[in-house]
Amino acid sequence: MAKVEIYTTPWCGYCARAKALLDSKGAAYDEMDVMEDAEKRNEMRTRSRRSTVPQIFINGQHVGGSDELHELDRAGKLDPLLAEPG
């Protein structure tokens, strides 16, 4: 199973949507709340070059946010990514 990391904040609808998709796939993920953690937020910005949440990484590869994650799923590319060993 792939290593999935997701940077989130509480009350973020896009974060909830992305996590719901990952949950529906049975994917385990490490969630990092960046709301009050400046160090994690800076880490997210450095890794993704973006400041919005969620930011999602699969096996270290930045896949984007919720919309990009759902697009990967629609294109049939998410399941193979999640099946790769982490």
C-alpha positions as CSV (number, residue, x, y, z in Angstrom):
1,M,0.0,0.0,0.0
2,A,1.2,3.5,-0.9
3,K,2.4,6.0,1.7
4,V,-0.2,8.8,1.6
5,E,0.3,12.2,3.4
6,I,-2.3,14.9,3.5
7,Y,-1.9,18.4,4.9
8,T,-5.3,19.7,6.2
9,T,-7.1,22.1,8.5
10,P,-10.2,21.5,10.5
11,W,-13.5,22.7,8.9
12,C,-12.0,22.5,5.4
13,G,-14.6,21.0,3.1
14,Y,-12.1,20.2,0.4
15,C,-10.0,18.3,3.0
16,A,-13.1,16.3,4.1
17,R,-13.8,15.5,0.5
18,A,-10.3,14.3,-0.2
19,K,-10.2,12.2,3.0
20,A,-13.6,10.7,2.2
21,L,-12.3,9.6,-1.2
22,L,-9.2,8.1,0.3
23,D,-11.3,6.4,3.0
24,S,-13.6,4.9,0.3
25,K,-10.5,3.4,-1.3
26,G,-9.4,1.9,2.0
27,A,-6.2,4.0,1.9
28,A,-4.4,4.7,5.1
29,Y,-2.9,8.2,5.3
30,D,-0.9,10.4,7.6
31,E,-2.9,13.6,8.3
32,M,-1.1,16.7,9.3
33,D,-3.2,19.6,10.6
34,V,-1.5,22.8,9.7
35,M,-4.0,25.2,11.2
36,E,-1.9,26.1,14.3
37,D,1.4,24.4,13.4
38,A,3.5,27.0,11.6
39,E,6.3,24.4,11.1
40,K,4.1,21.9,9.3
41,R,2.5,24.7,7.2
42,N,6.0,25.8,6.1
43,E,6.8,22.2,5.4
44,M,3.7,21.9,3.2
45,R,4.5,25.1,1.3
46,T,8.0,24.1,0.7
47,R,7.0,20.6,-0.5
48,S,4.0,21.6,-2.6
49,R,4.8,25.2,-3.5
50,R,1.2,25.9,-2.6
51,S,-0.4,27.5,0.4
52,T,-3.9,26.1,0.3
53,V,-5.2,22.8,1.9
54,P,-5.4,20.0,1.3
55,Q,-2.1,19.2,-0.2
56,I,-1.7,15.5,-0.9
57,F,1.4,13.4,-1.5
58,I,1.4,9.7,-2.6
59,N,4.8,8.0,-2.1
60,G,6.4,11.4,-1.9
61,Q,4.9,12.6,-5.1
62,H,2.8,15.7,-4.9
63,V,-0.6,15.0,-6.5
64,G,-2.2,18.3,-5.6
65,G,-5.4,19.1,-3.8
66,S,-8.9,17.6,-3.6
67,D,-9.8,18.4,-7.2
68,E,-6.7,16.9,-8.6
69,L,-7.2,13.8,-6.4
70,H,-10.7,13.3,-7.7
71,E,-9.5,13.9,-11.3
72,L,-6.9,11.1,-10.8
73,D,-9.8,8.9,-9.7
74,R,-12.0,9.8,-12.6
75,A,-9.1,9.1,-15.0
76,G,-8.6,5.6,-13.4
77,K,-5.1,6.6,-12.2
78,L,-5.7,6.8,-8.4
79,D,-6.1,3.1,-7.7
80,P,-2.7,2.2,-9.3
81,L,-1.0,4.9,-7.4
82,L,-2.5,3.7,-4.1
83,A,-1.5,0.1,-4.9
84,E,2.2,1.0,-5.3
85,P,4.3,0.0,-2.3
86,G,5.3,3.0,-0.1
